[in-house]
Amino acid sequence: MPYLIPSRTPLTPEQVEQGFDYLLALQMGGGAAVAGRAEADPELAFVLLRLAEDIVWPVTAVDGETDPCADSFALDEVGCVLLSALRDWARDSPTTAVPGIARSIIRFTANVIPDPDHPDTADALEAMRNERLVLAHAAHPAPGTHR
């Protein structure tokens, strides 16, 4: 269902940092480590939702290289349902959605896409942060630099 994920401008490096700072603080310090951040930053729900889309969609979507089967279509639908629920939550209640979306990303990272090179979830999140920062810097070069 690729139509559910419209093409869009990549997150800025600052947004990537902001989202992963929250994820890592929650992962390593729990709810007390992130208390008040959602209320202080209304953009955080949007940023975390975009990170969720960037993390969940490539893992669950049926692509042109996959041999279609019942399992691949079921996984595609699970990804669509998860992202749709997170979008609705972010739209209807951004402040309460922030920790929920973040916990969903952390659980997805730990349970669905474990990385043998980064067995610790915090390490896997750091690796994802670094990958997304490279993409963000490529899409949003600093003023005065050329692409």
Secondary structure as the mmCIF struct_conf table of DSSP 4:
data_model
#
loop_
_struct_conf.conf_type_id
_struct_conf.id
_struct_conf.beg_label_comp_id
_struct_conf.beg_label_asym_id
_struct_conf.beg_label_seq_id
_struct_conf.end_label_comp_id
_struct_conf.end_label_asym_id
_struct_conf.end_label_seq_id
HELX_RH_3T_P HELX_RH_3T_P1 PRO A 2 LEU A 4
BEND BEND1 ILE A 5 ILE A 5
HELX_LH_PP_P HELX_LH_PP_P1 THR A 9 THR A 12
HELX_RH_AL_P HELX_RH_AL_P1 PRO A 13 GLY A 29
HELX_RH_AL_P HELX_RH_AL_P2 GLY A 31 VAL A 34
TURN_TY1_P TURN_TY1_P1 ALA A 35 GLY A 36
HELX_RH_AL_P HELX_RH_AL_P3 ARG A 37 ALA A 40
TURN_TY1_P TURN_TY1_P2 PRO A 42 GLU A 43
HELX_RH_AL_P HELX_RH_AL_P4 LEU A 44 THR A 60
BEND BEND2 ALA A 61 ALA A 61
TURN_TY1_P TURN_TY1_P3 GLY A 64 GLU A 65
BEND BEND3 THR A 66 THR A 66
HELX_RH_AL_P HELX_RH_AL_P5 ALA A 70 ASP A 92
HELX_RH_AL_P HELX_RH_AL_P6 PRO A 94 ASN A 111
TURN_TY1_P TURN_TY1_P4 VAL A 112 VAL A 112
BEND BEND4 ILE A 113 ILE A 113
STRN STRN1 ASP A 115 ASP A 115
TURN_TY1_P TURN_TY1_P5 PRO A 116 ASP A 117
STRN STRN2 HIS A 118 HIS A 118
BEND BEND5 ASP A 120 ASP A 120
HELX_RH_AL_P HELX_RH_AL_P7 THR A 121 ALA A 139
BEND BEND6 HIS A 140 HIS A 140
HELX_LH_PP_P HELX_LH_PP_P2 PRO A 141 ALA A 142
TURN_TY1_P TURN_TY1_P6 PRO A 143 GLY A 144
#
